[in-house]
Amino acid sequence: MTRDAQHNTGALMTTRRKVMQYATVLGVGSASLLQSRDLKAAIFDGKEAAGLNDAWPQMQYRKLGRTGHNSSRLIFGCGATLSSSRHDDLLNRAFEAGVNTFDVGYKHYYNDAERNLAPFLKKHRDDIFLISKAQVPAGIDWDATITISQAKTAAQGWLAYMDESLDEMGIDHVDAYYLMGQNNASIMRSEEMHRAFEQAKAAGKVDYLGVSTHQNAENVLTAAIETGVFDLAMIAITPGGWYDWNDRSILAGSPPMKDLQPLLQQAKEQGIGIVGMKAGRYLAGRAWLGWGNPQAFDNFYDSKLMQAKLSEFQRSYAFVLEHGIDAVNADMQSLMHLQENFFAAATSAEYFEQTA
């Protein structure tokens, strides 16, 4: 083959490759746009599928307390993402990139999320740390004290939810199961609840007990520390302090996160793995109504973090990860959001002189 022929063949192959890439961008991007209604995310998804986006950084890992699990610092929050449909593309991309911890929740709150996670679990169950959760059906206010009778009923209800979760996911064992959205410290201290967990553990259904909390979180975490039976705690916390679920804001009077270090360290010393959630929720506000909070946490950041090429959401994730949080749980409903959160978790240590 002559040099000119070789050149023409190479040019033709390059043209064909570009045509195929653009076709992929158009096809995947169009499908993503129909689903997400987010043009920017749709373009990103199309370019990602065509291999045109920048390479992802290497994920970082940290042990989750006494579980011994070396978790990716980004946890895939599956509840909202999978509540109405499967998203194997996102799950597989996260797994391929190094995410090895997945968090979901029971059907009475997250609809079909557990069921939609099942196909992914069939392929990867042995390679990931799986967390699910259910609310404790106690029917009492956050500041009430649960009675023994109420606790017995609530404990059995929680165990029934765990069985439902296992059925929904088509498995017989989950690595950790949480008391979901817990705001009552007396439930945390209930021996009936502790015995219920031990019963499930003895039956081989679960290994570790956890709690998720976004109301009265400081007292709930303190109770988890004092009981000594909780292995994981997922807390709603931001650079500005505790996140308040009721007001969708920062809890009034909350100390900033830097001042909460002693409590977080105490939890770690008790062997509790600490997972952060809602780190950036307050930033979103309601921009479509003309009000948002993108700069809400800027006063808590030093110049190095402020000068980093990160979005406001990425800064919030990076900050909490380097101030006492082992891993951050994030909801990701597009490849763009997955990549954004992944980047923040993988590179968080780069923006701080010392890590917590």
Contacts in CASP RR format, 6 or more apart in sequence:
PFRMAT RR
TARGET T0000
AUTHOR 0000-0000-0000
METHOD contacts of the structure
MODEL  1
MTRDAQHNTGALMTTRRKVMQYATVLGVGSASLLQSRDLKAAIFDGKEAA
GLNDAWPQMQYRKLGRTGHNSSRLIFGCGATLSSSRHDDLLNRAFEAGVN
TFDVGYKHYYNDAERNLAPFLKKHRDDIFLISKAQVPAGIDWDATITISQ
AKTAAQGWLAYMDESLDEMGIDHVDAYYLMGQNNASIMRSEEMHRAFEQA
KAAGKVDYLGVSTHQNAENVLTAAIETGVFDLAMIAITPGGWYDWNDRSI
LAGSPPMKDLQPLLQQAKEQGIGIVGMKAGRYLAGRAWLGWGNPQAFDNF
YDSKLMQAKLSEFQRSYAFVLEHGIDAVNADMQSLMHLQENFFAAATSAE
YFEQTA
1 9 0 8 1.000
20 50 0 8 1.000
21 50 0 8 1.000
21 51 0 8 1.000
21 52 0 8 1.000
22 50 0 8 1.000
24 46 0 8 1.000
24 49 0 8 1.000
24 50 0 8 1.000
25 43 0 8 1.000
25 46 0 8 1.000
25 47 0 8 1.000
25 49 0 8 1.000
25 50 0 8 1.000
25 52 0 8 1.000
26 46 0 8 1.000
27 46 0 8 1.000
28 45 0 8 1.000
28 46 0 8 1.000
28 48 0 8 1.000
28 49 0 8 1.000
28 50 0 8 1.000
29 42 0 8 1.000
29 43 0 8 1.000
29 45 0 8 1.000
29 46 0 8 1.000
29 49 0 8 1.000
30 42 0 8 1.000
32 38 0 8 1.000
32 41 0 8 1.000
32 42 0 8 1.000
32 45 0 8 1.000
32 46 0 8 1.000
32 334 0 8 1.000
32 335 0 8 1.000
33 39 0 8 1.000
33 42 0 8 1.000
36 42 0 8 1.000
36 333 0 8 1.000
36 334 0 8 1.000
38 334 0 8 1.000
38 336 0 8 1.000
40 336 0 8 1.000
41 334 0 8 1.000
41 335 0 8 1.000
41 336 0 8 1.000
41 337 0 8 1.000
42 334 0 8 1.000
44 53 0 8 1.000
44 334 0 8 1.000
44 335 0 8 1.000
44 336 0 8 1.000
44 339 0 8 1.000
45 334 0 8 1.000
45 335 0 8 1.000
45 336 0 8 1.000
46 52 0 8 1.000
46 335 0 8 1.000
47 53 0 8 1.000
48 93 0 8 1.000
48 335 0 8 1.000
48 336 0 8 1.000
48 339 0 8 1.000
53 339 0 8 1.000
56 97 0 8 1.000
56 339 0 8 1.000
56 342 0 8 1.000
56 343 0 8 1.000
56 346 0 8 1.000
57 342 0 8 1.000
57 343 0 8 1.000
57 346 0 8 1.000
57 347 0 8 1.000
58 346 0 8 1.000
59 72 0 8 1.000
59 73 0 8 1.000
59 74 0 8 1.000
59 97 0 8 1.000
59 98 0 8 1.000
59 99 0 8 1.000
59 342 0 8 1.000
59 345 0 8 1.000
59 346 0 8 1.000
60 72 0 8 1.000
60 73 0 8 1.000
60 345 0 8 1.000
60 346 0 8 1.000
60 348 0 8 1.000
60 349 0 8 1.000
61 70 0 8 1.000
61 71 0 8 1.000
61 72 0 8 1.000
61 73 0 8 1.000
61 100 0 8 1.000
62 70 0 8 1.000
62 71 0 8 1.000
62 73 0 8 1.000
62 326 0 8 1.000
62 327 0 8 1.000
63 69 0 8 1.000
63 70 0 8 1.000
63 71 0 8 1.000
63 326 0 8 1.000
64 71 0 8 1.000
64 101 0 8 1.000
64 129 0 8 1.000
64 231 0 8 1.000
64 232 0 8 1.000
64 273 0 8 1.000
64 275 0 8 1.000
64 326 0 8 1.000
64 327 0 8 1.000
65 231 0 8 1.000
65 232 0 8 1.000
65 268 0 8 1.000
65 271 0 8 1.000
65 272 0 8 1.000
65 273 0 8 1.000
65 326 0 8 1.000
66 231 0 8 1.000
66 271 0 8 1.000
66 272 0 8 1.000
66 273 0 8 1.000
67 129 0 8 1.000
67 175 0 8 1.000
67 176 0 8 1.000
67 207 0 8 1.000
67 208 0 8 1.000
67 231 0 8 1.000
67 232 0 8 1.000
67 273 0 8 1.000
69 101 0 8 1.000
69 129 0 8 1.000
69 175 0 8 1.000
70 100 0 8 1.000
71 100 0 8 1.000
71 101 0 8 1.000
71 129 0 8 1.000
71 326 0 8 1.000
71 327 0 8 1.000
72 98 0 8 1.000
72 99 0 8 1.000
72 100 0 8 1.000
72 101 0 8 1.000
72 327 0 8 1.000
72 345 0 8 1.000
73 321 0 8 1.000
73 326 0 8 1.000
73 327 0 8 1.000
73 328 0 8 1.000
73 345 0 8 1.000
73 346 0 8 1.000
73 348 0 8 1.000
74 94 0 8 1.000
74 99 0 8 1.000
74 327 0 8 1.000
74 328 0 8 1.000
74 330 0 8 1.000
74 341 0 8 1.000
74 342 0 8 1.000
74 344 0 8 1.000
74 345 0 8 1.000
74 346 0 8 1.000
75 99 0 8 1.000
75 101 0 8 1.000
75 102 0 8 1.000
75 103 0 8 1.000
75 131 0 8 1.000
75 275 0 8 1.000
75 327 0 8 1.000
75 328 0 8 1.000
75 329 0 8 1.000
75 330 0 8 1.000
76 90 0 8 1.000
76 91 0 8 1.000
76 94 0 8 1.000
76 99 0 8 1.000
76 101 0 8 1.000
76 102 0 8 1.000
76 103 0 8 1.000
76 330 0 8 1.000
76 332 0 8 1.000
77 102 0 8 1.000
77 103 0 8 1.000
77 104 0 8 1.000
77 329 0 8 1.000
77 330 0 8 1.000
77 331 0 8 1.000
77 332 0 8 1.000
78 91 0 8 1.000
78 102 0 8 1.000
78 103 0 8 1.000
78 104 0 8 1.000
78 105 0 8 1.000
78 113 0 8 1.000
78 117 0 8 1.000
79 103 0 8 1.000
79 104 0 8 1.000
79 105 0 8 1.000
79 110 0 8 1.000
79 113 0 8 1.000
79 331 0 8 1.000
80 110 0 8 1.000
80 113 0 8 1.000
80 331 0 8 1.000
80 333 0 8 1.000
81 87 0 8 1.000
81 90 0 8 1.000
81 113 0 8 1.000
81 331 0 8 1.000
81 332 0 8 1.000
81 333 0 8 1.000
82 104 0 8 1.000
82 110 0 8 1.000
82 112 0 8 1.000
82 113 0 8 1.000
82 114 0 8 1.000
82 116 0 8 1.000
82 117 0 8 1.000
83 110 0 8 1.000
83 111 0 8 1.000
83 112 0 8 1.000
83 113 0 8 1.000
83 116 0 8 1.000
84 111 0 8 1.000
84 112 0 8 1.000
85 112 0 8 1.000
85 116 0 8 1.000
86 116 0 8 1.000
86 119 0 8 1.000
87 116 0 8 1.000
87 333 0 8 1.000
88 119 0 8 1.000
88 120 0 8 1.000
89 335 0 8 1.000
90 332 0 8 1.000
90 333 0 8 1.000
90 334 0 8 1.000
90 335 0 8 1.000
90 338 0 8 1.000
91 102 0 8 1.000
91 117 0 8 1.000
91 120 0 8 1.000
92 120 0 8 1.000
93 335 0 8 1.000
93 338 0 8 1.000
94 332 0 8 1.000
94 338 0 8 1.000
94 342 0 8 1.000
95 120 0 8 1.000
95 124 0 8 1.000
95 127 0 8 1.000
95 128 0 8 1.000
97 342 0 8 1.000
99 342 0 8 1.000
100 127 0 8 1.000
100 128 0 8 1.000
100 129 0 8 1.000
101 128 0 8 1.000
101 129 0 8 1.000
101 131 0 8 1.000
101 327 0 8 1.000
102 117 0 8 1.000
102 120 0 8 1.000
102 128 0 8 1.000
102 129 0 8 1.000
102 130 0 8 1.000
102 131 0 8 1.000
103 131 0 8 1.000
103 132 0 8 1.000
103 133 0 8 1.000
103 234 0 8 1.000
103 275 0 8 1.000
103 329 0 8 1.000
104 110 0 8 1.000
104 113 0 8 1.000
104 114 0 8 1.000
104 117 0 8 1.000
104 130 0 8 1.000
104 131 0 8 1.000
104 132 0 8 1.000
104 133 0 8 1.000
104 169 0 8 1.000
105 113 0 8 1.000
105 114 0 8 1.000
105 132 0 8 1.000
105 133 0 8 1.000
105 134 0 8 1.000
105 165 0 8 1.000
105 180 0 8 1.000
106 114 0 8 1.000
106 132 0 8 1.000
106 133 0 8 1.000
106 134 0 8 1.000
106 135 0 8 1.000
106 161 0 8 1.000
106 164 0 8 1.000
106 165 0 8 1.000
106 168 0 8 1.000
106 180 0 8 1.000
107 113 0 8 1.000
107 114 0 8 1.000
107 115 0 8 1.000
107 164 0 8 1.000
107 165 0 8 1.000
107 168 0 8 1.000
108 134 0 8 1.000
108 135 0 8 1.000
108 161 0 8 1.000
109 134 0 8 1.000
109 135 0 8 1.000
109 180 0 8 1.000
114 132 0 8 1.000
114 165 0 8 1.000
114 168 0 8 1.000
114 169 0 8 1.000
115 168 0 8 1.000
115 169 0 8 1.000
117 169 0 8 1.000
118 168 0 8 1.000
118 169 0 8 1.000
118 170 0 8 1.000
118 171 0 8 1.000
121 130 0 8 1.000
121 169 0 8 1.000
121 170 0 8 1.000
121 171 0 8 1.000
125 171 0 8 1.000
129 175 0 8 1.000
129 176 0 8 1.000
130 169 0 8 1.000
130 171 0 8 1.000
130 174 0 8 1.000
130 175 0 8 1.000
130 176 0 8 1.000
131 174 0 8 1.000
131 175 0 8 1.000
131 176 0 8 1.000
131 177 0 8 1.000
131 178 0 8 1.000
131 232 0 8 1.000
132 162 0 8 1.000
132 165 0 8 1.000
132 169 0 8 1.000
132 174 0 8 1.000
132 176 0 8 1.000
132 177 0 8 1.000
132 178 0 8 1.000
133 177 0 8 1.000
133 178 0 8 1.000
133 179 0 8 1.000
133 180 0 8 1.000
133 181 0 8 1.000
133 210 0 8 1.000
133 212 0 8 1.000
134 158 0 8 1.000
134 161 0 8 1.000
134 162 0 8 1.000
134 164 0 8 1.000
134 165 0 8 1.000
134 177 0 8 1.000
134 178 0 8 1.000
134 179 0 8 1.000
134 180 0 8 1.000
135 158 0 8 1.000
135 161 0 8 1.000
135 179 0 8 1.000
135 180 0 8 1.000
135 181 0 8 1.000
135 182 0 8 1.000
136 154 0 8 1.000
136 155 0 8 1.000
136 157 0 8 1.000
136 158 0 8 1.000
136 179 0 8 1.000
136 180 0 8 1.000
136 182 0 8 1.000
136 187 0 8 1.000
136 193 0 8 1.000
137 153 0 8 1.000
137 154 0 8 1.000
137 157 0 8 1.000
137 158 0 8 1.000
137 161 0 8 1.000
138 146 0 8 1.000
138 150 0 8 1.000
138 151 0 8 1.000
138 153 0 8 1.000
138 154 0 8 1.000
138 184 0 8 1.000
138 187 0 8 1.000
139 150 0 8 1.000
139 154 0 8 1.000
140 146 0 8 1.000
140 150 0 8 1.000
140 184 0 8 1.000
140 187 0 8 1.000
141 184 0 8 1.000
142 183 0 8 1.000
142 184 0 8 1.000
142 215 0 8 1.000
142 216 0 8 1.000
143 184 0 8 1.000
143 216 0 8 1.000
144 184 0 8 1.000
144 186 0 8 1.000
145 186 0 8 1.000
146 154 0 8 1.000
146 184 0 8 1.000
146 186 0 8 1.000
146 187 0 8 1.000
146 190 0 8 1.000
148 192 0 8 1.000
151 187 0 8 1.000
151 190 0 8 1.000
151 191 0 8 1.000
151 192 0 8 1.000
151 193 0 8 1.000
152 192 0 8 1.000
154 187 0 8 1.000
154 190 0 8 1.000
154 192 0 8 1.000
154 193 0 8 1.000
155 190 0 8 1.000
155 192 0 8 1.000
155 193 0 8 1.000
155 195 0 8 1.000
155 196 0 8 1.000
156 196 0 8 1.000
158 179 0 8 1.000
158 193 0 8 1.000
158 196 0 8 1.000
159 196 0 8 1.000
159 199 0 8 1.000
159 200 0 8 1.000
162 174 0 8 1.000
162 177 0 8 1.000
162 200 0 8 1.000
162 205 0 8 1.000
162 206 0 8 1.000
163 205 0 8 1.000
165 174 0 8 1.000
165 177 0 8 1.000
166 172 0 8 1.000
166 173 0 8 1.000
166 174 0 8 1.000
166 205 0 8 1.000
172 204 0 8 1.000
172 205 0 8 1.000
173 204 0 8 1.000
173 205 0 8 1.000
173 206 0 8 1.000
173 207 0 8 1.000
174 205 0 8 1.000
174 206 0 8 1.000
175 206 0 8 1.000
175 207 0 8 1.000
175 208 0 8 1.000
176 206 0 8 1.000
176 207 0 8 1.000
176 208 0 8 1.000
176 209 0 8 1.000
176 210 0 8 1.000
176 231 0 8 1.000
176 232 0 8 1.000
177 197 0 8 1.000
177 200 0 8 1.000
177 205 0 8 1.000
177 206 0 8 1.000
177 208 0 8 1.000
177 209 0 8 1.000
177 210 0 8 1.000
178 209 0 8 1.000
178 210 0 8 1.000
178 211 0 8 1.000
178 212 0 8 1.000
178 232 0 8 1.000
178 234 0 8 1.000
179 187 0 8 1.000
179 188 0 8 1.000
179 193 0 8 1.000
179 209 0 8 1.000
179 210 0 8 1.000
179 211 0 8 1.000
179 212 0 8 1.000
180 212 0 8 1.000
181 211 0 8 1.000
181 212 0 8 1.000
181 213 0 8 1.000
181 214 0 8 1.000
181 215 0 8 1.000
182 188 0 8 1.000
182 211 0 8 1.000
182 212 0 8 1.000
182 213 0 8 1.000
182 220 0 8 1.000
183 213 0 8 1.000
183 214 0 8 1.000
183 215 0 8 1.000
183 216 0 8 1.000
183 217 0 8 1.000
183 220 0 8 1.000
184 216 0 8 1.000
184 220 0 8 1.000
185 216 0 8 1.000
185 219 0 8 1.000
185 220 0 8 1.000
185 222 0 8 1.000
185 223 0 8 1.000
187 193 0 8 1.000
188 211 0 8 1.000
188 220 0 8 1.000
188 223 0 8 1.000
188 224 0 8 1.000
188 227 0 8 1.000
188 230 0 8 1.000
189 223 0 8 1.000
189 226 0 8 1.000
189 227 0 8 1.000
194 209 0 8 1.000
194 227 0 8 1.000
194 229 0 8 1.000
197 206 0 8 1.000
197 209 0 8 1.000
197 229 0 8 1.000
200 206 0 8 1.000
201 207 0 8 1.000
208 231 0 8 1.000
208 232 0 8 1.000
209 229 0 8 1.000
209 230 0 8 1.000
209 231 0 8 1.000
209 232 0 8 1.000
210 224 0 8 1.000
210 230 0 8 1.000
210 231 0 8 1.000
210 232 0 8 1.000
210 233 0 8 1.000
210 234 0 8 1.000
211 220 0 8 1.000
211 224 0 8 1.000
211 230 0 8 1.000
211 232 0 8 1.000
211 233 0 8 1.000
211 234 0 8 1.000
212 233 0 8 1.000
212 234 0 8 1.000
212 235 0 8 1.000
212 277 0 8 1.000
213 220 0 8 1.000
213 221 0 8 1.000
213 233 0 8 1.000
213 234 0 8 1.000
213 235 0 8 1.000
213 236 0 8 1.000
214 235 0 8 1.000
214 236 0 8 1.000
214 243 0 8 1.000
214 244 0 8 1.000
214 245 0 8 1.000
214 277 0 8 1.000
214 278 0 8 1.000
215 244 0 8 1.000
215 245 0 8 1.000
215 246 0 8 1.000
217 235 0 8 1.000
217 236 0 8 1.000
217 237 0 8 1.000
217 242 0 8 1.000
217 243 0 8 1.000
218 242 0 8 1.000
218 260 0 8 1.000
218 263 0 8 1.000
220 233 0 8 1.000
221 233 0 8 1.000
221 235 0 8 1.000
221 263 0 8 1.000
221 267 0 8 1.000
222 263 0 8 1.000
224 230 0 8 1.000
224 233 0 8 1.000
224 267 0 8 1.000
224 272 0 8 1.000
225 266 0 8 1.000
225 267 0 8 1.000
225 270 0 8 1.000
225 272 0 8 1.000
228 270 0 8 1.000
230 272 0 8 1.000
231 271 0 8 1.000
231 272 0 8 1.000
231 273 0 8 1.000
232 272 0 8 1.000
232 273 0 8 1.000
232 274 0 8 1.000
232 275 0 8 1.000
233 267 0 8 1.000
233 272 0 8 1.000
233 273 0 8 1.000
233 274 0 8 1.000
233 275 0 8 1.000
234 275 0 8 1.000
234 276 0 8 1.000
234 277 0 8 1.000
234 329 0 8 1.000
235 242 0 8 1.000
235 274 0 8 1.000
235 275 0 8 1.000
235 276 0 8 1.000
235 277 0 8 1.000
236 242 0 8 1.000
236 243 0 8 1.000
236 244 0 8 1.000
236 245 0 8 1.000
236 276 0 8 1.000
236 277 0 8 1.000
236 278 0 8 1.000
237 243 0 8 1.000
237 257 0 8 1.000
237 260 0 8 1.000
237 276 0 8 1.000
237 277 0 8 1.000
237 278 0 8 1.000
237 279 0 8 1.000
237 320 0 8 1.000
237 325 0 8 1.000
238 250 0 8 1.000
238 257 0 8 1.000
238 278 0 8 1.000
238 279 0 8 1.000
238 280 0 8 1.000
238 281 0 8 1.000
238 282 0 8 1.000
238 297 0 8 1.000
238 316 0 8 1.000
238 320 0 8 1.000
239 256 0 8 1.000
239 257 0 8 1.000
239 279 0 8 1.000
239 297 0 8 1.000
239 300 0 8 1.000
239 301 0 8 1.000
239 315 0 8 1.000
239 316 0 8 1.000
239 319 0 8 1.000
239 320 0 8 1.000
239 323 0 8 1.000
240 250 0 8 1.000
240 254 0 8 1.000
240 256 0 8 1.000
240 257 0 8 1.000
240 296 0 8 1.000
240 297 0 8 1.000
240 300 0 8 1.000
241 250 0 8 1.000
241 251 0 8 1.000
241 254 0 8 1.000
241 255 0 8 1.000
241 256 0 8 1.000
241 257 0 8 1.000
241 260 0 8 1.000
242 250 0 8 1.000
242 251 0 8 1.000
242 254 0 8 1.000
242 260 0 8 1.000
243 249 0 8 1.000
243 250 0 8 1.000
243 251 0 8 1.000
243 278 0 8 1.000
243 281 0 8 1.000
243 282 0 8 1.000
244 250 0 8 1.000
244 251 0 8 1.000
244 252 0 8 1.000
244 254 0 8 1.000
245 278 0 8 1.000
248 281 0 8 1.000
248 282 0 8 1.000
248 285 0 8 1.000
249 282 0 8 1.000
250 282 0 8 1.000
250 296 0 8 1.000
256 300 0 8 1.000
257 300 0 8 1.000
257 319 0 8 1.000
257 320 0 8 1.000
257 323 0 8 1.000
258 300 0 8 1.000
258 323 0 8 1.000
261 323 0 8 1.000
261 324 0 8 1.000
261 356 0 8 1.000
264 274 0 8 1.000
264 323 0 8 1.000
264 324 0 8 1.000
264 325 0 8 1.000
264 356 0 8 1.000
265 324 0 8 1.000
267 273 0 8 1.000
267 274 0 8 1.000
268 274 0 8 1.000
268 324 0 8 1.000
268 326 0 8 1.000
273 326 0 8 1.000
274 324 0 8 1.000
274 325 0 8 1.000
274 326 0 8 1.000
275 325 0 8 1.000
275 326 0 8 1.000
275 327 0 8 1.000
275 328 0 8 1.000
275 329 0 8 1.000
276 320 0 8 1.000
276 325 0 8 1.000
276 327 0 8 1.000
276 328 0 8 1.000
276 329 0 8 1.000
277 328 0 8 1.000
277 329 0 8 1.000
277 330 0 8 1.000
279 316 0 8 1.000
279 317 0 8 1.000
279 319 0 8 1.000
279 320 0 8 1.000
279 328 0 8 1.000
279 330 0 8 1.000
280 312 0 8 1.000
280 313 0 8 1.000
280 316 0 8 1.000
280 317 0 8 1.000
282 293 0 8 1.000
282 296 0 8 1.000
283 292 0 8 1.000
283 293 0 8 1.000
283 294 0 8 1.000
283 296 0 8 1.000
283 297 0 8 1.000
283 312 0 8 1.000
283 313 0 8 1.000
283 316 0 8 1.000
284 292 0 8 1.000
284 293 0 8 1.000
285 291 0 8 1.000
285 292 0 8 1.000
285 293 0 8 1.000
286 292 0 8 1.000
294 312 0 8 1.000
295 312 0 8 1.000
297 312 0 8 1.000
297 315 0 8 1.000
297 316 0 8 1.000
297 319 0 8 1.000
298 306 0 8 1.000
300 319 0 8 1.000
301 315 0 8 1.000
301 319 0 8 1.000
304 351 0 8 1.000
304 352 0 8 1.000
304 353 0 8 1.000
305 315 0 8 1.000
305 318 0 8 1.000
305 319 0 8 1.000
305 351 0 8 1.000
305 352 0 8 1.000
306 315 0 8 1.000
308 315 0 8 1.000
308 318 0 8 1.000
308 350 0 8 1.000
308 351 0 8 1.000
310 318 0 8 1.000
310 343 0 8 1.000
310 344 0 8 1.000
310 351 0 8 1.000
311 340 0 8 1.000
313 340 0 8 1.000
313 341 0 8 1.000
313 344 0 8 1.000
314 340 0 8 1.000
314 341 0 8 1.000
314 343 0 8 1.000
314 344 0 8 1.000
315 344 0 8 1.000
317 328 0 8 1.000
317 330 0 8 1.000
317 341 0 8 1.000
317 344 0 8 1.000
317 345 0 8 1.000
317 348 0 8 1.000
318 344 0 8 1.000
318 345 0 8 1.000
318 347 0 8 1.000
318 348 0 8 1.000
318 351 0 8 1.000
319 348 0 8 1.000
320 328 0 8 1.000
321 327 0 8 1.000
321 328 0 8 1.000
321 344 0 8 1.000
321 345 0 8 1.000
321 348 0 8 1.000
322 348 0 8 1.000
322 349 0 8 1.000
322 351 0 8 1.000
322 352 0 8 1.000
322 355 0 8 1.000
322 356 0 8 1.000
323 356 0 8 1.000
324 356 0 8 1.000
327 345 0 8 1.000
328 341 0 8 1.000
328 345 0 8 1.000
330 337 0 8 1.000
330 341 0 8 1.000
332 338 0 8 1.000
332 341 0 8 1.000
349 355 0 8 1.000
END
